[in-house]
């Protein structure tokens, strides 16, 4: 079960709350057992796990969108995740009963992350030539950035027989090098796991983008989506639509740098917006960063204004901003919302200037309504089995 200890910086009072311990969804305050409403705000009590309030995260996002709108894309670009275009599985082989001393030592060294001494640990014994030893050495090479060595060792591992992990790992390396045919051949034998399916989809997308000056054809996109499976809305996952946008926007930026960008290119880029599977903050932020870097003022405003207003509205909807302690923050966010509505991004982000330097918010602390002096936040977690229907997404 999830439990979190909420502590006040000023008075030091702390209490464990979690499923089975009533608390208020509105004010995040703990209530007395057996009561129907919260004594602090009158809201209904629940026994569900408490919600983590990310005022700082929302504030960062709003500030970054406003600055991008004002022509400074880097703060927003910094928030975007670095999504892997090709994934791999670098889990070291597990030891087995009967392993030789040399092989056991090699596996122990790699599992401990001592990649620099892996080849020394392997020695010259025949056990160093077994598929599991070669896989361990391949993982050590890849962890150290030695792509050629990793390719060589994965190839040696596959000489001992088919191995889906080795196929996916080598296929990923080949794909990153742009060797599409060889990568596709390996990935076709990498099994049904989600990572292998994504890699096959990614190869299809890369190939489709490479062979046309425009967007990939519908058949290629359909095939890629079939390989990738259900598109994830999680912020750091790639989807086919996100990958197409990333590849195509890179092409547009390169053409702009070379002075070769055409109106037809920009029209195709706008069409690529329709390929996104989701419309999350992170999807729209990807689009916004590209338009800012291309200096497409009209498109920047078209994307930035609703995104900024949505982030500001989300902040204003937080129960913590309804209290007296954070009333000044609420006033600033409301001012930013109004300035965004009036298409004045600079005035909007300046309204938030003070709060972007607030140390309590940076540490995810919220003023304590009970004592009026300290702040409340998550001090400690006690993990365990999740409640039915909950996910472990971060």
HELIX and SHEET records of a PDB file:
HELIX    1   1 UNK A   55  UNK A   69  1                                  15    
HELIX    2   2 UNK A   74  UNK A   79  1                                   6    
HELIX    3   3 UNK A  101  UNK A  111  1                                  11    
HELIX    4   4 UNK A  115  UNK A  117  5                                   3    
HELIX    5   5 UNK A  118  UNK A  122  1                                   5    
HELIX    6   6 UNK A  126  UNK A  129  5                                   4    
HELIX    7   7 UNK A  131  UNK A  143  1                                  13    
HELIX    8   8 UNK A  147  UNK A  158  1                                  12    
HELIX    9   9 UNK A  164  UNK A  176  1                                  13    
HELIX   10  10 UNK A  180  UNK A  187  1                                   8    
HELIX   11  11 UNK A  194  UNK A  210  1                                  17    
HELIX   12  12 UNK A  218  UNK A  228  1                                  11    
HELIX   13  13 UNK A  240  UNK A  257  1                                  18    
HELIX   14  14 UNK A  263  UNK A  272  1                                  10    
HELIX   15  15 UNK A  273  UNK A  275  5                                   3    
HELIX   16  16 UNK A  281  UNK A  293  1                                  13    
HELIX   17  17 UNK A  297  UNK A  316  1                                  20    
HELIX   18  18 UNK A  319  UNK A  322  5                                   4    
HELIX   19  19 UNK A  327  UNK A  341  1                                  15    
HELIX   20  20 UNK A  345  UNK A  351  1                                   7    
HELIX   21  21 UNK A  355  UNK A  357  5                                   3    
HELIX   22  22 UNK A  359  UNK A  362  1                                   4    
SHEET    1   A 4 UNK A  14  UNK A  18  0                                        
SHEET    2   A 4 UNK A   3  UNK A   8 -1                                        
SHEET    3   A 4 UNK A 375  UNK A 382 -1                                        
SHEET    4   A 4 UNK A 366  UNK A 367 -1                                        
SHEET    1   B 2 UNK A  23  UNK A  24  0                                        
SHEET    2   B 2 UNK A  45  UNK A  46 -1                                        
END                                                                             
